[in-house]
Amino acid sequence: MKHVRLIRHGESAANAGQATLDHSTIPLTPKGFEQAHLVALSFNHPPALIVASPFTRAHSTAMATAAVFSHIPFETWPIQEFTYLEPARCTSTTVADRREWVEAYWAKADPALTDGEGAESFLDFISRARSCLKRLAEHPAQDIVAYSHGQFINAVAWLIERKPLGIDGVAMVDWREYEIANHVPNCGECLLSKSPDDAGWRLSRSAPREPRMDSTWRAPGRAYQVVRDPERLLIEERAEALSAAGYPLPVDDPAMYAEQRLEEARAAARSSQVSSVSNSTAAELSAREVCQVLREVTFERRMMTKVSQASWDEIYAGYFVVSVEGWRISIYSDCDTLDYCEECVSPDGRRWSFDAGDRFGTDPIALLSTWEHQTLERLLKAL
């Protein structure tokens, strides 16, 4: 079975509303680079091939993944964005500046129209999308990730889903409506699959969140955790709310502690009025606190030592106890696979238990990213 992740680039200067000089050289914003980094860390196994559009914003997004998998082949394919407006007249303009030109172009619904030098027609654009699908099908690599652009991704998806017999004005209008209805967010993606027996491609889309990975690409053995804490979207939303409220968040981890920090902030506000309110809050140890300790182990900010007499391999299926600078943590190994955290006792005596009914959030292991989960499992096996 061949799998292809077709991923849109991270946030670009144009996406952020800035004026740009050239359609092909629009750079990523700092947020775009962060999004690219998050996508790069989402892989649970190396792809067989990394492909990028020649346009700067997609190429830069792809380079974050190429840096993680430096031994994987990297190729540049003509999967760049649809350049339907003449580049010269778009110099130093914003998306808002170009809105009337965009509307006028699509109102003509002429697939053969070329707006000017350096622009391409809708026919040319769809031809590139067809060529991409053919090249993907013929390539020997089975796991491919391709970094492209929103309109190009939707051109590929439209060809798969609508299967147009011809490219005329009606088809052009249909694609435009399809593109608007199926907007691909920055670092959003479509997933393509094709078995040798399939005549065509199968398509699935991720939800309009960034970055989201389909279950095909999640780490093996983590189905239980995905069910318990799907995509951590609530955590991210709470992080945004906390930041908007003026509470500082760590630069490298804006979401992980959001729920807990929000609770602490509320408790602190209450304690200024009723000093006894914060006592019960201080006695609780949250899943996110435990998770953060484990995360710091994966980033080599804390040292982890083995408490259990047997090694991870010798236990195979059972509880493996470690100490992280005074934090005693019991982790369950399910047939040599990192599964969940059973219990944790902090240096100040606070306790978190998997069976506790009043814990914050969910299992600490479930809150780890795919990369963090894999790294922690590797470190546990090395103890």
Secondary structure, DSSP 8 states (H G I E B T S, - for coil): -EEEEEEE---BTTTTT--BS-TT---B-HHHHHHHHHHHTT-SS--SEEEE-SSHHHHHHHHHHHHHTTTS-EEE-S------S-GGGGTTB-TTTTHHHHHHHHHH--TT---STT---HHHHHHHHHHHHHHHHHSS-SEEEEEE-HHHHHHHHHHHHH--S--SHHHHHHHHHHHHHT---TT-EEEEEE-TT-SS-EEEE--SSTT---GGGS-TT-HHHHHHSGGGHHHHHHHHHHHHTT----TT-TTTTHHHHHHHHHHHHHHTT-TTTHHHHHT---HHHHHHHHHHHHTTSS-EEE-SSS-HHHHSSEEEEEEETTEEEEEEEETTEEEEEEEEE-TTS-EEETT-TT-SSS-GGGGS-HHHHHHHHHHHHH-
